């Protein structure tokens, strides 16, 4: 995974978390949890893709790894549903999509630079 995307995701998360810390700490905590879950998901996806190309994994192992990665997202959303006073579910959702937003920002920046 591109290191710039990770860095931009973390920078955006920190900036918005600081802003929302003064407004609603639950949203801030949710964004941090969502970003961490997203980064963990992407890291595991990268590892899995590398192993798939090198070792030609079986379809059962691919399905299990996909379910494990999706469980990371599900667990982060469940945490927000269980303790909504501490972690806002919309903050978690925004934290989960920060990575995708970072990809779009960097793609537009690269397209404009070329």
N, C-alpha and C positions, 0 to 999 in steps of 0.2 A: 504494500500500500504506500502511496505517496506520502512522504513525511510532511509535506506542506499541508495536506488535507487534515492530518491529525493535529498539527499545530494550529491551523485556523479554527478547527472545531473546538479545541480547548480554549483558545483566545475568545471566541464568541461566547462560549459557555461561561467563562469567568466574567466577561463584561456584563452579560445579561444577569448573571447570578448576583453580582454586586448591585446592579440597579434594582433588581427585585428584592434584594435583602432588606432594603428600606421600605418597600411597599408590602410585601408578603413573603415571609421567610419560607413558607411551605412551597411556594412556586420556585423559589431559588433552590431549595433542597431537591425538588423534583427534577429540575433541569440538570443538576449535577448527577443525580442518579441515572437519568435517561442518557446523558452523554457517556457516562462510564459504561452503561450497558451496551450502548451502541458501539463504543470503541472495542469492548470485549468481543462483541458479535463480529465485528469486521476483522479483528485479529484472528479469531478462530476460523473465520471464513478463509482468510489468507493462508493459514496453516493447512487447512483442509484442501484447498485448491492446489497448493504446492505438492502435498502428498498424493493427491489424485493424479497429477500429471507424471510424477516420478514413479509411483508404485502401482498404478492402475488398480485402485481399490475396488472392492466388491460393492454391489448396489446396496446390500444390507448395511454396510458400514457408512455409506453415503447418507442413507436415510436416517440412521441413528445420529450422525453428526448434525444433520439438518434439524432434527427434532431437539437436540441438545442446544443448538444455537437459538432456535425459536423459544425454547424454555427460558432462556436468559431474558428475552423481551417480556415474556408472559410473567415471569417472577417480578420484574421491575414494576410492571403495571399492577400486579396483585399487591405488592407492598404499598403502593400508593392508594389502593382501594381499602386496604386493611387499616392504615393509619393516615387518614386524609388530613388530620389536624397538623401533622408533621411534614407530609409530602403530598403535594398537589399532583393530581393525575394529568392535568394539562401541562404542567411543568415537565413531567416525565415524557409526555408525548413530544413536546418541543425539543427536549434533550435528545430524544431518539432520532429526530429528523435533522438535528444540527449538522450531522455528518453529510447528509444529502445536500443541505443548503451550502455547505462548504465546497462540495464538489461542483455545484452549479456556479458559485462565485469564481472559483479558480478556472473553470472551463470558459466562462465569459471573459475573464481577464486574459487568458491565453489566446482566445480567439481575437480579442481586440488588439493584442500585442503583435499578432502575426500579420 
